[in-house]
């Protein structure tokens, strides 16, 4: 079995290439430790949206919609406000709806900590230390360390993401993966043959600024398409369908995640997430660009500013010195 882990040059920037069995992945530290590409060569499955013609600068300019970026803080903060138990921060409004969008961690150059092979596992580790040297620190003076471990094995990509509060303040803990899955994800596939299965629970109403009203909406036949795995996630506009997460089922076994199926071949892309992730939001950039984003979030959109209890909104904090790790897996089936 071919197992390798090495750094390679990508148009003047350093990437980590991991190969294990039929899987190959590229990690881009220059672009926020993004899983820039992951493929199963034996099954002809290319999982994430990628474009080899793009330069590193072009990828950085569209960091949310290629590969698998990790967001801190996730999604929207209404009017840029972030209220914690011991402070109030005002982030810049950077989306047309008047909110702060997507945080900043995925926009930074991260450091490569190590690249190694352990048996049939290819491993890359990256990190980023956020402190007063970061341009955003004047806005958000809460220092932390982000550590990533990418372990590619014959059963897929095992992803670990750890945040550690290095400050003397309470640190809001909200994370999201803005995954951009290709649709179709095989070279001969068709968008109309892709189906997405998401274990949706309560549906959340959003206002005109895409902020939760804190009301739940009735579940309709449209929503049940996610639950029963018949949703076509491309070729139509999916604009921030937001749900509380529930347990899914894959091959008759409990599965906390989502999966996409090419119904013409039966091939699947599966994304298992940590139970820290309490919400799913679906978006596909109008559905005409060949990708879709089922995004797991640990807290609801605008959770710091919502009135609901933390067990409803997902809002939580890390105390000084405290760490929290999420573990996920991306894999394919045929």
N, C-alpha and C positions, 0 to 999 in steps of 0.2 A: 504494500500500500504506500502510495506517495504522500508523504507528510513533510511540508516545508513551511518555514516562517522566516521572512527576510524583509529588509527594507528595500524599496525600489524608487527610482526617480520617476515622478509623474510631471512632465513638462516643467521641470525646475523645482518642484516641491517633493518632499519625501513622503511616501506612503508605506504602509505595512501590507505585504502580501501574505496571505495565509492559504495553505492548501492542505486538505485532509480528505482522502478518499476521492469521492466525486465532486466535492465542494471546493470552490475557490472564492476568496473574498479579498476586497481591498478596503483598508481602513485609512481615512484621510485625516491625520492630526492637524493639517493646515486648515481644515474646514470643520473644526469643532469635534474631532473624533467621530466623524460621520462614517457609517458603513456605506462607502461610496458604491460598492458593487458586491453582489453575492450571487453565485450561480451554481447550479448542479449541472455539470457538463454532460453527464450520462443521460439525464432526463431532458436535456435541452430546456432548462428552466432558468430564466434570468429574473431574479426576484424583485429588485428595486429599480426604480426609474434611474437611468444613467445615460450619459451622452459622451462618448469618448472624444468627440470633436471639441468639447468645451475646455477652456483654459481654467487653471485654478482660480483666477480672478472672476471668471464668469460663474463658476460654481459657488464661490463665496457670495456673489451678488444674489444668488437664488438658493441660499443655504437650506431653506425650509422644504423645498420641493424636489430635491434629488436625494436618493439614498435613504438612510435612516438617521436623521439628526436627533439629538437629545436636547430637549428644551428645559431650561431653568431661567426664569419662571414660566409655567406653561400658559399658552394661549393668552386671553385678554384680561387686563386690569382696567376697570371702568375709569375713564378720565385719567388713567395713569396712577391712580391712588393704590397704595399698598399699606394696609393697616395691620400691625402686629400687636401682640399683647403689651409691648413696651415702647412702641415707636410708630411714627407715621412717615411714609416715604412717598415722594411724588416723582413718578417716572415720566419720561417724555411721551407724548401721544404720537404714535408712529403708524397709525392706520387710519383710513378714511372715515371710520365710524367714531373717531374721537377717543380711542383707547390706547393703552400700551399693549403691544402685540409681541408674543414669543420670547420675551426675555433677551438674554445676551450670551449665554454660555456657548451656544452653537456657532457663534460668530467669531470665536477666539482661536488663535493658534495654540494648540495643545502640545505638550511635550511627550516624546516617546520614552517610556521608562524601561521597557525590555521587550525583546522579541526572542521566542524560544520554542523548542519542540520537546514534548513530553510524551513519548510513545507515539500513539496515533493522533495526538492533539497538537495543533499549531496555535500558539498563544501570542497575543500582542497586548501590551499594557501601555496606556497613556494617562496623562494627568493634566490638570490645570489648577494653579493656585490663584485665587481671586483676592487681591489685596489693594493697597493704596497705589500700586503701579498701574492698575487697570483704569482706563479713562472713565469708566462708569462709577468709580468708587465714591466720587463726590456726591452722586445721587443716592447711592445705596452702600453705605459704609459698614457692611457686614462681611467680614472676610471668611472664606471657606476654601476647602480643597475638594476638587472633583477627581475621582479615580475611576478609570474604565478598564475592564478586562474583557478581551474578546478571545474566546476559546473555540476554535473551529475543530470539530470532531466528525467522525463518520455519521453521527446522528444530527449534524447541523451546527449552527452557531449558538454558543452559550454566551450570553451577554450579562455582565455585571456592572452596575453603576453605583458608586458610593459617594455620598456627600458628607463632609465633616465640617461642623461649625468651628472655625478657628477664632471667632470673635468673642467678646464679652457680652454680646447681646443675644436675644432670642432670634433665631433664624427661621423664617417661614419655609416650610418644606412642601414644595409642590413641583412635580416633575411630569414630563410628557415625552412620548416619542412620536415625532411627526413623520411616521413611516410613509414613504411614497412607493406603493406597490405598482408594478407594471400591470397593465391590463390591455391586451393579453400579455402573459408572462412566458409564452413559448414562441419560437421564431415563426411558426406556421399557424399560431392560434388566432382567434377572432374575438374582438371585444364582446360581441353578443353572446359568446359561449362562456364568459366568466360569471361565476356566481359567488357571492360573499355571504358567509354565515357569521353573525354577530349575536352574542347572548344578551339581548337587550332587555332591560327591566323598565323602570319608570322613564317616560319621555319628558324632557324638560322644555318648557316654553322659553323662547328667546325674544327679547324686544328688538326694536329697530336698530339698536347698537350691537346686536349679537351678545347681549348680556342676559343671564337668566332672570326671569321675573319671579322665580321661586315657586312657580305654579307648575304642576304636572298636567300633561295633555292626555286625552284618551288614546289608547293604543288602537291603531287602525290596521286595515289589511296591508297598507303600505309598510308599516312598521314590522308587521309579522313576516314580511319577506326577509328581513334581516335574521329573525329568529329561526325561521325554517330553512334558511340557506338558499332562497331563490332570488335574492336581490342581485340584479345586474348593476355593478358599481361604476360602470362607465357608460358613455353614449347618452347620458342625460345629466341634468344638473343636480348634484347632491350638495347642499349648502348648509353645513353645520347641523346635521341630525345628531342630537345629543341625548344620551341615555345613561342611566345607572347600569353598571355592569352586573351580570349574573354568571353563573356557571354554565359552560357550554358542554357539548359532548362530541367526542371524536372517536370513531370506530367503536362505539358502545362504551367508552370510558369517559369519566369526568375530565374536562379539558377547560382550563381557565384561559381562554383566548379566542382568537378568530381564525378562520381559514377561508381561502379562496380556492375554488375548483374550476378547472377547465372541463366542462361537461362533455366535450367532444372526445377527450382522451382519458378523463378521470384523474389527471394529475392535479396535485394540490400544493399550495403554499400555506404553511401553518405558522401561526405566531402565538406562542404561549407566553403569557405575561405573569408578573408577580401579583399576589393578591393585594399589594399596596395600591394597585391601579383600580380605582373604584368607578371610573366613568369611561365611556367610549363616545367619541365624536367622529362623525363621518363627513368627509369633504372630498370633492374631486375636481376643483378648478374648472367648473362648468361641464366636465365630463367628456370634453373633446380633445384631450391632450394625451390620452393613452396611459393614464395613471389614476390611482385613487388612494385615499388616506384614511384608514381606520386607526384613529389615534387614541391610545390609552392614556388616561390622566389620573394622577393620584388625588387631585382635588378638582372640583367643579370649576368651570369658568368663573373668574372673579370671586373665588372662594373667600379671600381675606375680607371682602366687603359685603358678603351676604349675611343675612340676619339669622339663618338657620344654625342649628347646633353642629359642631364639628363632625359628628357621626353622620350627618346628612350632607354637609358640604364637602367633606374630606379635608378641611383645613387642619393643619398640624404644624408644629414648630420643633426645631432642634435646639436643645439647650447648649450653652457653651461647652465645647469639647465632645458633643454627642455626634454620632454617625448613624447613617441609615443606608442600607444597600437594597437595591432591587435586582432580581435575577429573572432573565427572560430567555427564550429559545426560539430561533427561527429555523424551520426545516421544511423539507419537501416530502411528498408521498406520491406514489403512482399505483 
